[in-house]
Amino acid sequence: MYYKALIFFFCLPILFSCQNNKTEVSTQIELIESPAPDGSMQPFLFNNDGKLLLSWTQKVNDTLHGLFFSELQNDVWSPPVKISNGDNWFVNWADFPSLVANGSNFIAHYLQKSDTATFAYDVMIKQSKDYGKTWSDSFKLHSDSTKTEHGFVTIFPYKESFVATWLDGRNTAGLSTGHNHGDGHGAMILRAAIISEDGVINDEELLDNKTCDCCQTIATITEEGPIIFYRNRTDNEVRDIYFTRFDNKAWSEPKPIYNDDWQISGCPVNGPKCDYKDKTLSIAWFTAANKNPKVKVAFSFDDGKNFEKPIELDIEKPLGRVDIAMIDGKSALVSWIATEGNNTFLKVCKVYSNDKIVNTFIVSNIENSRASGFPQMEIVNDNVYFAWNFVENDLKKIKMAKVLLNTLK
């Protein structure tokens, strides 16, 4: 069975405030059908050379979960393909699987329990060399065998291979608390490795020996090589966004994008997102320093060596869970979850590197809870695609929408 993507149009005239500039936007948003059946959650979008891939987690029965994907071509979804399934998976609202492609080479990850402790799980990898038709046996990403937390993975194409980075809990082994958010002992660490197209893991390295416990990582490839962003954790519990760059010889010493000085005793579960296009790097993140929640964006024009002063996008009540997609070398779209009165929305605006913000609009109402997960946004050809969790009573499903890029002047 094939899935026709288009359902219907609707027009949202919105009056919104963004950085004290009011912008009235009439935006045509197409709700499109998701190929994922009811009960599916944790969508992940990836642009594979102009073809949109959607992967998701699906509950097969009371004990079995599976990872599936579909591809959108000419507004039609391909039949869902199973990547893997298991009865011992760790399924979590914030730490979710992914599918990434490097041409016809696909790589996917999911999380598998390694012990009865709640936060004891491993990162498992599967690969395909034939566009997802057949898959390798699963293998573990990390070299240790501790019964601790491993997750918040980012995988990205790099030359003929893939870069992988993740949060690693091997140093928390033996602690009575296991998943340790606040006492400063046995902190989570950041590691990275190269995964070859043949499934060989090379150059596994420690990048930072103390990170925030459960904020997502993100990475991209600039003209000078990979760059990784994550939430750091200092000894006095300042948890700002840091980055490290690979210059084809070594990873650089981690340093902050900007010193928000957000001091918080527990993990906010709110990682950054980045994108790169036309020699411009953009990074979006959430902070609540001084109890003042904000969504921020910064641009770099030298492949991440230096970043411009951050631009504040939402000074009202953002919840974060950001995403970002570069339109060109001067502008990007940023999405995040925000509250307005008693309502919660998936919100988007277009931001220019010169601090100009336009076209703020709402994609959809969204659940004000963990169940809404982390909405996805991806630009493919002339369209901007969105995917998010929808939860209503006992119904769980993935909703999707798209916006014509040329309407966002």
N, C-alpha and C positions, 0 to 999 in steps of 0.2 A: 504493500500500500504506500502511495506517495502522498505527501502532505502539501497542500496549497497554502502558501504563507499568508496571503492577503485575506483579511476578514472585512474590515471597514475603516473608513476615515472618520475622524471627528476633529473639530476645530476648537482650540482652547484660547480665548482671549484672556490674557493674564496681566494684572498690574502687580508688579513685584518690586521690592526694594533690594538692591544689591550694592553694597558699599555706598549707601546714601544716594545712589543714582537710580531713579525710577525709570523702568523700561517697560513699555506696553508691547507685548508680543502676541501676535495671532499666528499660532503655529499649527500646521497640519501634522497630526501624529497618527500613524497607521498602527493599529493593533494587529499583530501578525500571529498566526497560529504557531505554537511550539510543537515540535515532533515528539516531545517527551509526554508520556501518559500521565494522568492524574496520579498523585502520590510521589512524583519526582520532585527533587529539590536540588539545590547547590549547582545552578547553571554556571558554566564557564565558557566564554567566547574567545575565539582566536581567528585572526585573519591570516589565512594561508594563501598568499599571493593572489588576493582578490576573491578568494572563496571563503565564506564564513563557516566555521566549525562551531558547533554547540555540543558540549559534553555535559552530562548530568549524572547524579546518583539516583538510583531507582530502587525502591523496596520491592523485591520480587515476591517475598512471602514474609511470614512472621520472623524468620531468622536470617534470611538471605538478602544481601544488598548487591547491586550490580552497578558498574560504570558503563554508560552507553554514550554513543555520539551519533550525530547526523550532520550532513553538509547541505547548505543552501545554495542552489544554482537556479538562476532564472525564476526566482520567487517560489521554488519548489524544494521541499526538504526530501533528502534521500531517506529510505527506510532506516530506522535505528539499527546500529551495529553494537553488539555487546563487546566490550573490551575485556572485562573480567567480572567475576562475582565471587562472593565468599560469605561465610557465616560467622567470621571472626573479625569483621571490619570495625574500625573506629570511625563513626559517622558523627560529625560535629558541625554546628552552624557556622563556625568561623574558620575551621581548618578543613578545607575541601579539596577534592581531587581536581586534576587538570588534564587537558589534552593539548599538545603543542605539536606543530608540524614544521619540518624543514624540507619543503618540496614533497616528495612521496614518502619520506621517512617520518613516521609518527612516533611520538613518545608520550606515555601517560603515566600518571602516578596516582596511587591511592594509599590509604592508611590501614594497617593491619595490626590488630592487638598482639602484643608479645607477652602479656601477663594478665593476671586478673585485676591488677591495680588499674584504677580508672584511666590514668594518664600514662599508660605504658603501651606504646605502639611504635611500629616501624614504618618507614617510607618504602613502599614497594613500587617497582618500575616495570613497565611492559613496553615493548617496542614493536613496530611494524615497518617493513621495508616496501610494502606494496599498497600504500595508501589506506591502511587500516583493514585490509581484507583478512589477513592472517596476523597473529600476534605471537611474540616470543613467550617463553615461560617467564614468570615473575622473578625478579631478583631485587635484593635490598640495595638501597642507595648508599647507605652509610656503612662504615667499616666496623663499628663497635657492635657489641651484642648485649649491651646493658638493657635492662628491662625498664626503660625510661621513655620520656616523650621525645619524639622526632617528628617534625612536621612544619607547617607554614612554608611550604615549598614553592619556589619559583623555578621554572625551567624555560630556557629561551634558546632558539637556534643560534649557533655560533660556528661560522665556516661550515664544514661538513658535519659538525658534531652538535652538541648541546651543552650549555652551561646550566648547572643546577646549584641552587643555594637553599639552605634550610636552617631552621632553629633546631638545636641538638641538645638533649638533656643528659648526655652521658655523665656530666659532672654532678648531677643531682642523685646519682645512684647511692642507695643506702640511707638517704634522708627519710625520716619518718613521715614528713609531709609530702614527699613525692614531688608533686607539681608545686613549686615554691614561688609564690608571688611577691613576698615582701621582706624576708628576713636577711637577704643579701648573701646567703650561703648556698653553694651549689647552684650557681646561676645558669640559665640557659646560655648557649654560645651560638655564634654564627659560623657555619662552615660552607664550603663550596667545592665543587668538583666538575670535571669535564666528563661527559658521557659520550663515547664514540658511537657512530652509526651502527657498530657491531655489538653494542652493549657492554663495552669495556669501560670501567670507571678509572679515570686517571686524575692525578694531581689533586687529590682531596686535601684541603687545607683549612686550618683554623683562621678565620678572619677577624673575629672579635670574641674575647673571652667573657663578656658579660653583656647580655642583651635583655630587652623586655621579653617577657615570657611567652606571649601569645598574640603578638601583632604580626600581620602578614608581611612577608618580604616581597620585593619586586626588583626586576632587573631589566635592562635593555642593552643593546649593542650600539655603540657609537662608532664613528670612523676610526677611533683610536682604541676600540676594544670594549669589553663588557664593563658595566657599572651596576652596582648593587646598592639598593636603598633598604633601610630597616629602622626599627626603633631601638635606640641604644638605651642602656641603663647605667647610670653612674652610681658610685658608692653612697651618695646622698639622695638617691632616687629621683634624679632628673632624667626624664625619658623623652628625649628629642629625636628627630629624624637624622640619621647619619648615612654616610655613603662611603664606599670604597671602590677604586677603579683598578682595572687590570691593564697594564701597559705592554702586554706580551712577554713580560719577564716576571713580574711580581704584582701582588695586590698592594695597593697603597695603604698607608696608615689611615684608619677610619677618622672622619671628621664630620661635624654637623653641617647640614644645609644652612641652618640658621639657629641661633640660640634663643629658642622660645623660653627655655628655663621652666618647662612644665615639670614640677615636682609632684609626684603622685606615688603613693605607697603600693598600689596594685596595678596590674596591666590593664590598659584601657581597651584592649582588643580593637585596635584601629590603626591599621597599617597604611603606608603610603602607596601611591601609584605613579608611574612615570611613562613617558613616551619620547620617541626621537624621530625627527623628520627634518630633512633639508638643513642638516648641520645644526639643528636646534634641539636642545634637550629640555623637557618640561617635567616638573615634579609637583604633585598635589598631596597635601596631607592635612590631618586634623590635629588641633591642639586645644587644650583647655587651660593653658597657663593662667595663673591668677584667677581661676574659676571663671574664665571668660572664653567660652567655646568659639572657635573660628575654623574656617576652612581657608587654607593658604595655597598659593601657587608660586613657584619660582622658575625662572628660565635660565639656561646656560647656553652661551654661544661659543664655548671653547671645549665642547665634549665633556663637560662636567668638572673641569678644573676649578671653575669659579661660577657662582650663582648670583644673579641679580637680587635686589631687595625683594622679599616676598610681597605678593599682592593678596589682599584679603578679599575673599569672595562673599562671605556670608557673616554678617555681624549680628545676626538675630539669634536663632536657636538651632544651629546645626548639630546633628548627631554624628556627622562624619561618614565613614564607610565610602570613601571617595573612589572615583575613577577619572582617568584623563586620557584624551586622544588628540594627537596633533592633527590640525587641519592642513597647515603649511608651516613654513619656518618662522611665522610671525604670530600665529594664533593657535589656540587649542580649545577643545570642549572639556568642561569639567562637570562631573556629576557627583551628587552627594545626597544624603538623607537629611531632611530638615523638618522641624516642627513649626507649625503656625497655629497658635491657639490650641484647639483640641484635635487638630488634623496633622498628619504626617505625610510628607511627599517625597518622591524621587524627583530631584530638582537638577536643572542643568543650566549652565550659562557659557557663553563664548567669551574668552578672555584673550586679549592681545598682550604681547610682551612689553608694550609701552604703557601698561596699566589701564588700558581702556577695556571696559566690561560692557557687553551688549547681549541682547537676546536671551534674557533669563526666562525660562519656561519650566512648566511642570510636566513630567512624563506621565505620572500616575500617582494616585494615593497609594500608600504603602503601610504595612503593619508597623506599629511602633513597638517592636519587640525584637528579640534575637531571631525569631522565626523568619523575619524578612531577609536575613543573611546579608550578603554583600553584592548589591546590584552590579551587573556587568555592562560595559559600553564598548563598542568597537565600530570604527569607521571602515567600511568596505566599499570601494568605488565611490558612488555618489550618495550613499546612504549611511546614516548613523543608526546602529542597532543597539537595542537595550534588552536585557533579560534579568528577571528578578523572581524571587520566591513570592508566591501568593498563598496566604493562609486565611481561611475563613471557616470558623467552626471546625469540623473534622476534615474539611477539604484542603489538600495541599497540592499545589501545581506550580509550574513555571509559566510566567507570563512574559510576553515579548512585544516590542514595539519598534517602529523605525520612523525616522524623520529624514526628509530630503535635505542633503547638506546645502544645496544652493538656496534654500529658503532662509538660511541663517546668515544673513548678510552682516 
